[in-house]
Amino acid sequence: FVNLNRAIATLNRELGALTAYQAARDRWLAIESEKQRIAPLPRVVRIEPDQLLRFQDGFFPVEHTADGTPFRWTGPSPQFSFDIFIDRSRDVEVRLDVVNCIDFEAQKKLSLLVDGESVALNIEDAAPGFVATAVVHPREGKQSTNLVFLVPVTIVPPGTDETRSLGVAFTRFTAVSGGAGPADVDQSGQQAAAPELAQP
């Protein structure tokens, strides 16, 4: 009977271990299944001026150049911002196309904050405007990324009927995660004509 009791105890321990393993395996499979249901973050984000952008984020209503290209002036605040969801597992290349500004020398030195941290911004002349680019480094998590651009100064254009204090006129914002290929990004090489301001 002693040997029988030992055998039964051993069997009970093995059954308990098997039950615990099965329960752990079921939990693991449930977690993996839930992960598969979570949609991956996009690798390319493109924001056009004719999309929904808010005044409180630093944008005036959409306008169009003489050739029909949509643009938006930023202002009246010196800062304007984008909140985006994008894959941050790799470097993200950010690009802002600006078609015009009121005073290039005074306004070209934009700066950029990403999630509250300063990020180096490169400015390249692209007459009649310029292109601002930056590289945002990887980050864990799937929360949104906040990008705040700061214009050195907003200006009421002199000698016109314009009364708004304007920053820059942007035509496109693009963010591309490092894993995206050329086919994922549609960057037009055409430069829009500069917007005209109303004369008095």
N, C-alpha and C positions, 0 to 999 in steps of 0.2 A: 504493500500500500504506500510506503514511503516513496518508492520510485515512481509510482503512478501519480502521486500528488505533485512530485517535482516536475514530471512531464506535463501535467495539466498547467502548472504555474508557468512553465516555460512557454507553452503554447499560448497562454493568455497574454504573456508579455509580447510575443511575436504578433499576435492578432492586434494588440493595442498599437504597436509600432506601425503595422500595416494600415490600420485605420487612420492614424495620425498622418502618415505619408499621403494617403488618398485624399484626406481633407486639405492638406497643404497643396497637393497637386491641383485640386479643384479650384482653390483660391488663385493659384498662379495662372491657370488657364483663363479664369474670369478676368484677371488683370490684363493678360495679353489680349484677350478679346476686346476689352474696353479700349486699350491702346490703339487697336486696329480701327476702331470706330471713330477715333479722334482725327479730324481732317488735318493734314499737314499744312503748315504755314506756306504762303506763296513765296516763290523765289524772285518774282518781279512785281513791283508796284509802280503804277504809272498814274499820275494825277494831272488832269487837263483843266484848264481854266473854266470850261463850260460844265464841269462837274459841280456838285453841291459843296460850296465852301462858305464858311460863316464869317460874318463881319467881325465877331468877337475874336476870331482867330487871326485877324489882321488883313482881311481881303475886302476890296470894293467889288461891286457887281461886275459881271463879265462884260467885256466890250470886244470889238472886232477891228482889226486893221483894215486898210483899204483893199487888201487882197482877200479879206474874209477870215483871216486867222484869229481865233479867239485868244484873248489875253485878259489878265486882271492886274490892276494896280494894287500894290500892297499899301497899307496905311489905315488910318492916320497914325497909328502907333508905329514906332521904329521896328517892332518885332512882328513876325508872322510865323505860324507854326503848322506842322502836319503831324497827325497821329496815325501811324500805320501799323499793320500787322505784317511782318515779313520774317522769313527764316533767318535767324541770327546765329546759326551753328557755324557759319563762315563769315568772312569779311563781307560787308555790304557796301557797294559803290553807289554813292548818292550824286545826283546831277540836277542842277536847277538851271533851266534855260531862261535868260532874261532878254527881252527884245528891246527894252529901252529903259532909261531912267532920266531924271530931270537934270542932274549934274553928275557926270560920270566920275570925275575926280573926287567929288565929295561923298558919293554914295557907293563906289565900287568895292570898298573894303568891308564887305559883309563878314560877319562871324557866325559861328554855328554852335549850338548846344544840343547834345544828344542825351536824353534822359538826365539833363542837368549838368552834364560834363562837357567841357570845351573840346571841340574837335577841329583839327586843322582844316582850313578851307582854301582851295586853290582857285584863283580867278584868272580866266583866260579871255582875252578880247575876242569878240565875235560880232563885229560891227553889223548893225548899229547898236547892239547890246553886248552882253558878255555871258559866259558860262561859268558857273560855280560848281566845283566838284569836291568830294571828300570821300574818305574811306572810314567806315564805322566798323570797329573790331567786334569779334564774336561775343556772345553773351548767352548764358543759360536761361531757360524758361521760354514760355510762349506768350508772355504779356506784350502789350503794344509798345512800340518805340515812338518816343516823342522827339521831334526835331524842331528846334526853334532857331530861325534865322533872324539876325539883328542887322538892320541897316543903320549906318552911322547917323543918318539924319533924314527926316522926311521934309519935303519942300513943297510950298505952294508955288506953282509955276508963274514966274513973272511975265507980264505983258500978255496975259491971256484972260479969258473969262473963267478959267478954272479956279475954284475956291477950295478944293480939297488939298490936304497936305499929303503928298504922294511919296511912296518909296520907290519900288522898282516894278516894272511891268513884266510878269513872268508868263511864259507860254507852255511850259511843261516842267513837271517834277518827276524824276525817275529814281527808283531805288532797286538795285540788282544784287541779289545774293551771289556769292562766289560760285555756287554750283550751277548757275544758269548759263546756258549756251547762247551763241549769237542768234539762233532762231527764236529764242524766247524774248528777245529785245528788239522792238521796232523803233529805231531811232532815225528820224528823217534828217537828211543832211541839208535840207532846204532852210534858209533863213528867212523869216517873215519880215515884211516891211515894218518900220517903226510906227507906232501909233501917233496920230496927229492930235494936237491939243487945240481946243477952240480958240480962235483969235478974237480979240475984242472988236 
